[in-house]
Amino acid sequence: MANNLKGIILAGGAGSRLFPISLTGSKQLLPVYDKPMIYYPLSWQMLLGIREFLLISTPTDLPRFRELLGDGSRLGISIEYAEQPAPEGIAQAFVIGADFIGNSRVSLILGDNIFYGKLGEFREATEFTEGGFVYAYPVHDPERYGVVEFDDNGFAISIEEKPQNPKSRYAIPGLYYYDSRVVDIAQNLKPSKRGELEITDVNLQYMREGKLRVKCLGRGVAWLDTGTQESLLQAANFIETIELRQGMKVGCPEEIAWRMKYITNTQFDQIIGAMPANSSYSKYLRNILDIPG
């Protein structure tokens, strides 16, 4: 499914929209209900079969991510780390991660984006072999995002970054798939007026070549961007509602590693044993391990 597909998680940025709660560290380490924010994008990529990761963050925050996630081996995956000295655009991740990507296909997910719902909507992107693959999602505030315009036949014909007058209400979420050519494309980009290497310019390059696939996500998928105080609270409330209603956790990498057989029952038991026994998180994991089947 995700053979030869590597994953980059971009967890940098200053978190200025979340000031002052972002002063103490990376926004991607802030809690979303019962877990650090970074658990959700990592878990989503694991669910899609990705097992090799590069996490990019600031020099200050990288040690905290390493302490939280380690090298990934306890989850049956691999996590490498790289510094983003200054936030100079999403596309900078492909420049920083050039050696990690090599000749592989790559998926980039933003560390403050949460996805929930039908995994089947995303299978096609993990299997593509050439070009780029992104998604479109209807939002009420498209001016905050890269906005895609479609023609009467449903084909994407333009993409604009944070337009004042959006041509549609379809935003491109922070989840992108590309072939290895993305490294060359990113390395040859010129900074925008904002002084950043824009992911929209990467998408436009693939679009000009006729090699960008844009797929509209259906109602069975929820996309949450946790970049503001309001959206952070909304995401926490959403996760709480789902978990309490279903009795199953969202974005739990230990459970995903176990269910996808990245780790054995014994390894799963050892992970649980290293957690505080009185935490609801460890109790949940212990409960699912003890349930037959």
ZADO-1210 file (C-alpha; in nm, 4 decimals, padded with zeros to 6 digits):
<atoms>
<atom x="00.0000" y="00.0000" z="00.0000" code="MET" pos="1"/>
<atom x="00.2548" y="00.2581" z="00.1080" code="ALA" pos="2"/>
<atom x="00.5595" y="00.0744" z="-00.0252" code="ASN" pos="3"/>
<atom x="00.8423" y="00.3164" z="-00.0989" code="ASN" pos="4"/>
<atom x="00.6384" y="00.6022" z="00.0492" code="LEU" pos="5"/>
<atom x="00.8113" y="00.8005" z="00.3213" code="LYS" pos="6"/>
<atom x="00.6534" y="01.0529" z="00.5545" code="GLY" pos="7"/>
<atom x="00.7628" y="01.3999" z="00.6617" code="ILE" pos="8"/>
<atom x="00.5962" y="01.5712" z="00.9554" code="ILE" pos="9"/>
<atom x="00.6568" y="01.9458" z="00.9596" code="LEU" pos="10"/>
<atom x="00.6302" y="02.0617" z="01.3188" code="ALA" pos="11"/>
<atom x="00.8107" y="02.3934" z="01.3041" code="GLY" pos="12"/>
<atom x="00.6826" y="02.7473" z="01.2965" code="GLY" pos="13"/>
<atom x="00.6521" y="03.0089" z="01.5668" code="ALA" pos="14"/>
<atom x="00.2896" y="02.9414" z="01.6584" code="GLY" pos="15"/>
<atom x="00.2289" y="03.3171" z="01.6593" code="SER" pos="16"/>
<atom x="-00.1479" y="03.2791" z="01.6147" code="ARG" pos="17"/>
<atom x="-00.1568" y="03.0816" z="01.9407" code="LEU" pos="18"/>
<atom x="00.0305" y="03.3445" z="02.1439" code="PHE" pos="19"/>
<atom x="00.0822" y="03.3402" z="02.4394" code="PRO" pos="20"/>
<atom x="00.0195" y="02.9653" z="02.4935" code="ILE" pos="21"/>
<atom x="00.2849" y="02.8847" z="02.2342" code="SER" pos="22"/>
<atom x="00.5553" y="03.0698" z="02.4295" code="LEU" pos="23"/>
<atom x="00.6423" y="02.7611" z="02.6320" code="THR" pos="24"/>
<atom x="00.7281" y="02.5477" z="02.3318" code="GLY" pos="25"/>
<atom x="00.6132" y="02.3999" z="02.0031" code="SER" pos="26"/>
<atom x="00.2405" y="02.4235" z="01.9364" code="LYS" pos="27"/>
<atom x="00.2591" y="02.0648" z="01.8095" code="GLN" pos="28"/>
<atom x="00.3352" y="01.9565" z="02.1661" code="LEU" pos="29"/>
<atom x="00.0245" y="02.1258" z="02.3032" code="LEU" pos="30"/>
<atom x="-00.2535" y="01.8895" z="02.4125" code="PRO" pos="31"/>
<atom x="-00.5524" y="01.8165" z="02.1918" code="VAL" pos="32"/>
<atom x="-00.7856" y="01.6666" z="02.4505" code="TYR" pos="33"/>
<atom x="-00.5858" y="01.3730" z="02.5909" code="ASP" pos="34"/>
<atom x="-00.2771" y="01.3553" z="02.3680" code="LYS" pos="35"/>
<atom x="-00.0005" y="01.5807" z="02.2339" code="PRO" pos="36"/>
<atom x="-00.1004" y="01.7335" z="01.9021" code="MET" pos="37"/>
<atom x="00.1842" y="01.5576" z="01.7186" code="ILE" pos="38"/>
<atom x="00.0284" y="01.2161" z="01.7925" code="TYR" pos="39"/>
<atom x="-00.2540" y="01.2812" z="01.5463" code="TYR" pos="40"/>
<atom x="-00.0588" y="01.3443" z="01.2225" code="PRO" pos="41"/>
<atom x="00.1861" y="01.0672" z="01.3130" code="LEU" pos="42"/>
<atom x="-00.0973" y="00.8227" z="01.3769" code="SER" pos="43"/>
<atom x="-00.2761" y="00.9152" z="01.0555" code="TRP" pos="44"/>
<atom x="00.0313" y="00.8445" z="00.8464" code="GLN" pos="45"/>
<atom x="00.0889" y="00.5166" z="01.0308" code="MET" pos="46"/>
<atom x="-00.2683" y="00.4123" z="00.9507" code="LEU" pos="47"/>
<atom x="-00.1878" y="00.4656" z="00.5831" code="LEU" pos="48"/>
<atom x="00.1033" y="00.2254" z="00.6072" code="GLY" pos="49"/>
<atom x="00.3939" y="00.4686" z="00.6309" code="ILE" pos="50"/>
<atom x="00.6748" y="00.3477" z="00.8576" code="ARG" pos="51"/>
<atom x="00.9693" y="00.5782" z="00.7764" code="GLU" pos="52"/>
<atom x="00.9405" y="00.9325" z="00.9081" code="PHE" pos="53"/>
<atom x="01.1347" y="01.2555" z="00.9211" code="LEU" pos="54"/>
<atom x="01.0167" y="01.5051" z="01.1814" code="LEU" pos="55"/>
<atom x="01.1250" y="01.8632" z="01.1156" code="ILE" pos="56"/>
<atom x="01.1121" y="02.1239" z="01.3901" code="SER" pos="57"/>
<atom x="01.3040" y="02.4110" z="01.5443" code="THR" pos="58"/>
<atom x="01.6429" y="02.3578" z="01.7118" code="PRO" pos="59"/>
<atom x="01.4811" y="02.4476" z="02.0444" code="THR" pos="60"/>
<atom x="01.1932" y="02.2020" z="02.0174" code="ASP" pos="61"/>
<atom x="01.3622" y="01.9008" z="01.8561" code="LEU" pos="62"/>
<atom x="01.4942" y="01.7641" z="02.1886" code="PRO" pos="63"/>
<atom x="01.1379" y="01.7609" z="02.3240" code="ARG" pos="64"/>
<atom x="01.0119" y="01.5660" z="02.0248" code="PHE" pos="65"/>
<atom x="01.2990" y="01.3204" z="02.0592" code="ARG" pos="66"/>
<atom x="01.2141" y="01.2724" z="02.4264" code="GLU" pos="67"/>
<atom x="00.8487" y="01.2114" z="02.3408" code="LEU" pos="68"/>
<atom x="00.8849" y="00.9857" z="02.0365" code="LEU" pos="69"/>
<atom x="01.2391" y="00.8516" z="02.0390" code="GLY" pos="70"/>
<atom x="01.3589" y="00.6806" z="01.7227" code="ASP" pos="71"/>
<atom x="01.0211" y="00.5153" z="01.6731" code="GLY" pos="72"/>
<atom x="01.1532" y="00.1622" z="01.7202" code="SER" pos="73"/>
<atom x="00.9204" y="00.0899" z="02.0112" code="ARG" pos="74"/>
<atom x="00.6328" y="00.1454" z="01.7662" code="LEU" pos="75"/>
<atom x="00.7899" y="-00.0617" z="01.4901" code="GLY" pos="76"/>
<atom x="00.8648" y="00.2467" z="01.2810" code="ILE" pos="77"/>
<atom x="01.1630" y="00.4725" z="01.2132" code="SER" pos="78"/>
<atom x="01.1742" y="00.8418" z="01.3064" code="ILE" pos="79"/>
<atom x="01.4581" y="01.0703" z="01.2038" code="GLU" pos="80"/>
<atom x="01.4860" y="01.4369" z="01.2971" code="TYR" pos="81"/>
<atom x="01.6000" y="01.7515" z="01.1191" code="ALA" pos="82"/>
<atom x="01.6205" y="02.1184" z="01.2110" code="GLU" pos="83"/>
<atom x="01.4294" y="02.4030" z="01.0511" code="GLN" pos="84"/>
<atom x="01.6369" y="02.6986" z="01.1753" code="PRO" pos="85"/>
<atom x="01.3779" y="02.9515" z="01.0598" code="ALA" pos="86"/>
<atom x="01.0193" y="02.9092" z="00.9348" code="PRO" pos="87"/>
<atom x="01.0698" y="02.9773" z="00.5650" code="GLU" pos="88"/>
<atom x="00.7706" y="02.8017" z="00.4152" code="GLY" pos="89"/>
<atom x="00.6156" y="02.4567" z="00.3953" code="ILE" pos="90"/>
<atom x="00.8076" y="02.3690" z="00.0793" code="ALA" pos="91"/>
<atom x="01.1315" y="02.4187" z="00.2729" code="GLN" pos="92"/>
<atom x="01.0629" y="02.0757" z="00.4238" code="ALA" pos="93"/>
<atom x="01.1606" y="01.9122" z="00.0930" code="PHE" pos="94"/>
<atom x="01.4882" y="02.1019" z="00.0840" code="VAL" pos="95"/>
<atom x="01.5685" y="02.0048" z="00.4420" code="ILE" pos="96"/>
<atom x="01.4550" y="01.6472" z="00.3821" code="GLY" pos="97"/>
<atom x="01.6257" y="01.5932" z="00.0454" code="ALA" pos="98"/>
<atom x="01.8588" y="01.3176" z="00.1674" code="ASP" pos="99"/>
<atom x="01.5757" y="01.1485" z="00.3572" code="PHE" pos="100"/>
<atom x="01.3523" y="01.1460" z="00.0482" code="ILE" pos="101"/>
<atom x="01.6175" y="01.0216" z="-00.1930" code="GLY" pos="102"/>
<atom x="01.4429" y="00.8453" z="-00.4819" code="ASN" pos="103"/>
<atom x="01.1291" y="00.7665" z="-00.2818" code="SER" pos="104"/>
<atom x="00.7795" y="00.9060" z="-00.3002" code="ARG" pos="105"/>
<atom x="00.6997" y="01.1290" z="-00.0050" code="VAL" pos="106"/>
<atom x="00.3998" y="01.2410" z="00.1958" code="SER" pos="107"/>
<atom x="00.4162" y="01.5676" z="00.3886" code="LEU" pos="108"/>
<atom x="00.1707" y="01.6333" z="00.6705" code="ILE" pos="109"/>
<atom x="00.1606" y="01.9478" z="00.8809" code="LEU" pos="110"/>
<atom x="00.2003" y="01.8856" z="01.2518" code="GLY" pos="111"/>
<atom x="-00.1033" y="02.0949" z="01.3432" code="ASP" pos="112"/>
<atom x="-00.3461" y="01.9179" z="01.1082" code="ASN" pos="113"/>
<atom x="-00.5803" y="01.6432" z="01.2265" code="ILE" pos="114"/>
<atom x="-00.7687" y="01.4071" z="00.9970" code="PHE" pos="115"/>
<atom x="-01.0471" y="01.1707" z="01.0963" code="TYR" pos="116"/>
<atom x="-01.2777" y="00.9486" z="00.8988" code="GLY" pos="117"/>
<atom x="-01.2726" y="00.7201" z="00.5974" code="LYS" pos="118"/>
<atom x="-00.9204" y="00.5982" z="00.5285" code="LEU" pos="119"/>
<atom x="-01.0410" y="00.4730" z="00.1929" code="GLY" pos="120"/>
<atom x="-01.0593" y="00.8338" z="00.0737" code="GLU" pos="121"/>
<atom x="-00.6791" y="00.8475" z="00.1055" code="PHE" pos="122"/>
<atom x="-00.5680" y="00.5084" z="-00.0313" code="ARG" pos="123"/>
<atom x="-00.5311" y="00.6338" z="-00.3866" code="GLU" pos="124"/>
<atom x="-00.2770" y="00.8956" z="-00.2857" code="ALA" pos="125"/>
<atom x="-00.0550" y="00.6359" z="-00.1179" code="THR" pos="126"/>
<atom x="-00.0418" y="00.4315" z="-00.4378" code="GLU" pos="127"/>
<atom x="00.0358" y="00.6992" z="-00.6981" code="PHE" pos="128"/>
<atom x="00.3696" y="00.6675" z="-00.8788" code="THR" pos="129"/>
<atom x="00.4220" y="00.9987" z="-01.0589" code="GLU" pos="130"/>
<atom x="00.3464" y="01.3649" z="-01.0026" code="GLY" pos="131"/>
<atom x="00.1659" y="01.5185" z="-00.7078" code="GLY" pos="132"/>
<atom x="-00.1552" y="01.4384" z="-00.5238" code="PHE" pos="133"/>
<atom x="-00.3404" y="01.6785" z="-00.2932" code="VAL" pos="134"/>
<atom x="-00.6893" y="01.7134" z="-00.1525" code="TYR" pos="135"/>
<atom x="-00.9588" y="01.9803" z="-00.1535" code="ALA" pos="136"/>
<atom x="-01.1892" y="02.0393" z="00.1422" code="TYR" pos="137"/>
<atom x="-01.4777" y="02.2877" z="00.1707" code="PRO" pos="138"/>
<atom x="-01.4275" y="02.5506" z="00.4435" code="VAL" pos="139"/>
<atom x="-01.6042" y="02.8683" z="00.5509" code="HIS" pos="140"/>
<atom x="-01.2805" y="03.0722" z="00.5642" code="ASP" pos="141"/>
<atom x="-01.0830" y="02.9781" z="00.2507" code="PRO" pos="142"/>
<atom x="-00.8803" y="03.2999" z="00.2627" code="GLU" pos="143"/>
<atom x="-00.6670" y="03.1353" z="00.5346" code="ARG" pos="144"/>
<atom x="-00.5451" y="02.8600" z="00.3023" code="TYR" pos="145"/>
<atom x="-00.4315" y="02.7650" z="-00.0429" code="GLY" pos="146"/>
<atom x="-00.7509" y="02.7688" z="-00.2493" code="VAL" pos="147"/>
<atom x="-00.8175" y="02.5519" z="-00.5527" code="VAL" pos="148"/>
<atom x="-01.0469" y="02.6519" z="-00.8402" code="GLU" pos="149"/>
<atom x="-01.2278" y="02.3915" z="-01.0511" code="PHE" pos="150"/>
<atom x="-01.3730" y="02.4139" z="-01.4001" code="ASP" pos="151"/>
<atom x="-01.7245" y="02.3007" z="-01.4922" code="ASP" pos="152"/>
<atom x="-01.6002" y="01.9431" z="-01.5344" code="ASN" pos="153"/>
<atom x="-01.4480" y="01.9293" z="-01.1859" code="GLY" pos="154"/>
<atom x="-01.0844" y="01.9621" z="-01.2946" code="PHE" pos="155"/>
<atom x="-00.8515" y="02.1834" z="-01.0917" code="ALA" pos="156"/>
<atom x="-00.7411" y="02.4815" z="-01.2987" code="ILE" pos="157"/>
<atom x="-00.5805" y="02.7177" z="-01.0480" code="SER" pos="158"/>
<atom x="-00.4461" y="02.7412" z="-00.6947" code="ILE" pos="159"/>
<atom x="-00.3969" y="03.0632" z="-00.4995" code="GLU" pos="160"/>
<atom x="-00.2238" y="03.1052" z="-00.1646" code="GLU" pos="161"/>
<atom x="-00.4358" y="03.2881" z="00.0945" code="LYS" pos="162"/>
<atom x="-00.6323" y="03.4934" z="-00.1627" code="PRO" pos="163"/>
<atom x="-00.8271" y="03.8001" z="-00.0545" code="GLN" pos="164"/>
<atom x="-01.1068" y="03.7026" z="-00.2932" code="ASN" pos="165"/>
<atom x="-01.1132" y="03.3208" z="-00.3069" code="PRO" pos="166"/>
<atom x="-01.2391" y="03.1669" z="-00.6334" code="LYS" pos="167"/>
<atom x="-01.3910" y="02.8762" z="-00.4428" code="SER" pos="168"/>
<atom x="-01.4432" y="02.7587" z="-00.0870" code="ARG" pos="169"/>
<atom x="-01.2181" y="02.4571" z="-00.1374" code="TYR" pos="170"/>
<atom x="-00.8980" y="02.4725" z="00.0652" code="ALA" pos="171"/>
<atom x="-00.6029" y="02.2385" z="00.0302" code="ILE" pos="172"/>
<atom x="-00.5433" y="02.0651" z="00.3659" code="PRO" pos="173"/>
<atom x="-00.1970" y="02.0168" z="00.5075" code="GLY" pos="174"/>
<atom x="-00.1438" y="01.6720" z="00.3562" code="LEU" pos="175"/>
<atom x="00.0522" y="01.6405" z="00.0332" code="TYR" pos="176"/>
<atom x="00.1913" y="01.3525" z="-00.1754" code="TYR" pos="177"/>
<atom x="00.4673" y="01.3845" z="-00.4349" code="TYR" pos="178"/>
<atom x="00.7191" y="01.1862" z="-00.6317" code="ASP" pos="179"/>
<atom x="01.0903" y="01.2422" z="-00.5657" code="SER" pos="180"/>
<atom x="01.1030" y="01.5290" z="-00.8173" code="ARG" pos="181"/>
<atom x="00.9579" y="01.7498" z="-00.5472" code="VAL" pos="182"/>
<atom x="01.3084" y="01.7980" z="-00.4103" code="VAL" pos="183"/>
<atom x="01.4322" y="01.9592" z="-00.7332" code="ASP" pos="184"/>
<atom x="01.1163" y="02.1669" z="-00.7622" code="ILE" pos="185"/>
<atom x="01.1494" y="02.2976" z="-00.4054" code="ALA" pos="186"/>
<atom x="01.5199" y="02.3685" z="-00.4417" code="GLN" pos="187"/>
<atom x="01.4510" y="02.5876" z="-00.7461" code="ASN" pos="188"/>
<atom x="01.1678" y="02.7885" z="-00.5941" code="LEU" pos="189"/>
<atom x="01.2060" y="03.1584" z="-00.5321" code="LYS" pos="190"/>
<atom x="01.0764" y="03.2966" z="-00.2010" code="PRO" pos="191"/>
<atom x="00.7372" y="03.4627" z="-00.2178" code="SER" pos="192"/>
<atom x="00.6617" y="03.8152" z="-00.1039" code="LYS" pos="193"/>
<atom x="00.6230" y="03.6641" z="00.2429" code="ARG" pos="194"/>
<atom x="00.9826" y="03.5429" z="00.2190" code="GLY" pos="195"/>
<atom x="00.8730" y="03.1785" z="00.2141" code="GLU" pos="196"/>
<atom x="00.9005" y="02.8788" z="-00.0158" code="LEU" pos="197"/>
<atom x="00.5313" y="02.8283" z="-00.0821" code="GLU" pos="198"/>
<atom x="00.3766" y="02.4827" z="-00.1117" code="ILE" pos="199"/>
<atom x="00.1296" y="02.6404" z="-00.3550" code="THR" pos="200"/>
<atom x="00.4181" y="02.7071" z="-00.5946" code="ASP" pos="201"/>
<atom x="00.5123" y="02.3377" z="-00.5769" code="VAL" pos="202"/>
<atom x="00.1554" y="02.2415" z="-00.6610" code="ASN" pos="203"/>
<atom x="00.1418" y="02.4943" z="-00.9446" code="LEU" pos="204"/>
<atom x="00.4567" y="02.3485" z="-01.0988" code="GLN" pos="205"/>
<atom x="00.3035" y="02.0018" z="-01.1024" code="TYR" pos="206"/>
<atom x="-00.0223" y="02.1511" z="-01.2334" code="MET" pos="207"/>
<atom x="00.1564" y="02.3225" z="-01.5240" code="ARG" pos="208"/>
<atom x="00.3039" y="01.9851" z="-01.6163" code="GLU" pos="209"/>
<atom x="-00.0381" y="01.8230" z="-01.6026" code="GLY" pos="210"/>
<atom x="00.0779" y="01.5990" z="-01.3190" code="LYS" pos="211"/>
<atom x="-00.1169" y="01.7260" z="-01.0188" code="LEU" pos="212"/>
<atom x="-00.4171" y="01.5275" z="-00.9010" code="ARG" pos="213"/>
<atom x="-00.6660" y="01.7135" z="-00.6807" code="VAL" pos="214"/>
<atom x="-00.9320" y="01.5042" z="-00.5096" code="LYS" pos="215"/>
<atom x="-01.2277" y="01.6507" z="-00.3226" code="CYS" pos="216"/>
<atom x="-01.2830" y="01.4911" z="00.0149" code="LEU" pos="217"/>
<atom x="-01.6318" y="01.3708" z="00.0939" code="GLY" pos="218"/>
<atom x="-01.8487" y="01.4154" z="00.3998" code="ARG" pos="219"/>
<atom x="-01.7010" y="01.1091" z="00.5650" code="GLY" pos="220"/>
<atom x="-01.3762" y="01.2927" z="00.6441" code="VAL" pos="221"/>
<atom x="-01.3112" y="01.5585" z="00.9070" code="ALA" pos="222"/>
<atom x="-01.0145" y="01.7917" z="00.8718" code="TRP" pos="223"/>
<atom x="-00.9174" y="02.0037" z="01.1693" code="LEU" pos="224"/>
<atom x="-00.6558" y="02.2796" z="01.1551" code="ASP" pos="225"/>
<atom x="-00.5464" y="02.3595" z="01.5106" code="THR" pos="226"/>
<atom x="-00.3573" y="02.6805" z="01.4372" code="GLY" pos="227"/>
<atom x="-00.5806" y="02.9169" z="01.6379" code="THR" pos="228"/>
<atom x="-00.7181" y="02.9150" z="01.9922" code="GLN" pos="229"/>
<atom x="-01.0706" y="02.8583" z="01.8623" code="GLU" pos="230"/>
<atom x="-00.9777" y="02.5731" z="01.6300" code="SER" pos="231"/>
<atom x="-00.7596" y="02.4139" z="01.8991" code="LEU" pos="232"/>
<atom x="-01.0541" y="02.4077" z="02.1384" code="LEU" pos="233"/>
<atom x="-01.2870" y="02.2798" z="01.8665" code="GLN" pos="234"/>
<atom x="-01.0455" y="01.9970" z="01.7870" code="ALA" pos="235"/>
<atom x="-01.0227" y="01.8984" z="02.1537" code="ALA" pos="236"/>
<atom x="-01.4008" y="01.8960" z="02.1848" code="ASN" pos="237"/>
<atom x="-01.4319" y="01.6908" z="01.8654" code="PHE" pos="238"/>
<atom x="-01.1816" y="01.4286" z="01.9843" code="ILE" pos="239"/>
<atom x="-01.3469" y="01.4125" z="02.3265" code="GLU" pos="240"/>
<atom x="-01.6901" y="01.3583" z="02.1707" code="THR" pos="241"/>
<atom x="-01.5706" y="01.0785" z="01.9410" code="ILE" pos="242"/>
<atom x="-01.3726" y="00.8999" z="02.2108" code="GLU" pos="243"/>
<atom x="-01.6407" y="00.9147" z="02.4772" code="LEU" pos="244"/>
<atom x="-01.9106" y="00.8102" z="02.2313" code="ARG" pos="245"/>
<atom x="-01.7228" y="00.5206" z="02.0750" code="GLN" pos="246"/>
<atom x="-01.5023" y="00.4140" z="02.3627" code="GLY" pos="247"/>
<atom x="-01.2021" y="00.4136" z="02.1290" code="MET" pos="248"/>
<atom x="-00.9149" y="00.6595" z="02.1146" code="LYS" pos="249"/>
<atom x="-00.8306" y="00.8739" z="01.8135" code="VAL" pos="250"/>
<atom x="-00.4663" y="00.9246" z="01.7206" code="GLY" pos="251"/>
<atom x="-00.3170" y="00.6619" z="01.9508" code="CYS" pos="252"/>
<atom x="00.0134" y="00.5512" z="01.7908" code="PRO" pos="253"/>
<atom x="00.0720" y="00.2638" z="02.0330" code="GLU" pos="254"/>
<atom x="-00.2639" y="00.1080" z="01.9519" code="GLU" pos="255"/>
<atom x="-00.2125" y="00.1585" z="01.5778" code="ILE" pos="256"/>
<atom x="00.1328" y="-00.0018" z="01.5894" code="ALA" pos="257"/>
<atom x="-00.0175" y="-00.3033" z="01.7670" code="TRP" pos="258"/>
<atom x="-00.3268" y="-00.3393" z="01.5471" code="ARG" pos="259"/>
<atom x="-00.1187" y="-00.3103" z="01.2288" code="MET" pos="260"/>
<atom x="00.1189" y="-00.5732" z="01.3699" code="LYS" pos="261"/>
<atom x="00.4189" y="-00.3436" z="01.3688" code="TYR" pos="262"/>
<atom x="00.4789" y="-00.4708" z="01.7220" code="ILE" pos="263"/>
<atom x="00.3969" y="-00.7957" z="01.9016" code="THR" pos="264"/>
<atom x="00.1680" y="-00.8488" z="02.1992" code="ASN" pos="265"/>
<atom x="00.4758" y="-00.8752" z="02.4201" code="THR" pos="266"/>
<atom x="00.6167" y="-00.5444" z="02.2927" code="GLN" pos="267"/>
<atom x="00.2773" y="-00.3800" z="02.3356" code="PHE" pos="268"/>
<atom x="00.2605" y="-00.5087" z="02.6910" code="ASP" pos="269"/>
<atom x="00.6083" y="-00.3674" z="02.7598" code="GLN" pos="270"/>
<atom x="00.5040" y="-00.0260" z="02.6270" code="ILE" pos="271"/>
<atom x="00.2019" y="-00.0236" z="02.8553" code="ILE" pos="272"/>
<atom x="00.4127" y="-00.1374" z="03.1498" code="GLY" pos="273"/>
<atom x="00.6390" y="00.1660" z="03.1118" code="ALA" pos="274"/>
<atom x="00.3418" y="00.4037" z="03.1484" code="MET" pos="275"/>
<atom x="00.1940" y="00.5282" z="03.4764" code="PRO" pos="276"/>
<atom x="-00.0494" y="00.2559" z="03.5791" code="ALA" pos="277"/>
<atom x="-00.3101" y="00.5026" z="03.7035" code="ASN" pos="278"/>
<atom x="-00.3373" y="00.7026" z="03.3783" code="SER" pos="279"/>
<atom x="-00.6511" y="00.6640" z="03.1691" code="SER" pos="280"/>
<atom x="-00.4292" y="00.6261" z="02.8636" code="TYR" pos="281"/>
<atom x="-00.2467" y="00.3191" z="02.9955" code="SER" pos="282"/>
<atom x="-00.5708" y="00.1738" z="03.1289" code="LYS" pos="283"/>
<atom x="-00.7248" y="00.2045" z="02.7837" code="TYR" pos="284"/>
<atom x="-00.4304" y="00.0284" z="02.6179" code="LEU" pos="285"/>
<atom x="-00.4316" y="-00.2449" z="02.8820" code="ARG" pos="286"/>
<atom x="-00.8020" y="-00.2990" z="02.8268" code="ASN" pos="287"/>
<atom x="-00.7755" y="-00.3481" z="02.4499" code="ILE" pos="288"/>
<atom x="-00.4800" y="-00.5832" z="02.4929" code="LEU" pos="289"/>
<atom x="-00.6768" y="-00.8005" z="02.7332" code="ASP" pos="290"/>
<atom x="-00.9820" y="-00.8239" z="02.5039" code="ILE" pos="291"/>
<atom x="-00.9657" y="-01.1420" z="02.2900" code="PRO" pos="292"/>
<atom x="-00.9556" y="-01.0793" z="01.9148" code="GLY" pos="293"/>
</atoms>
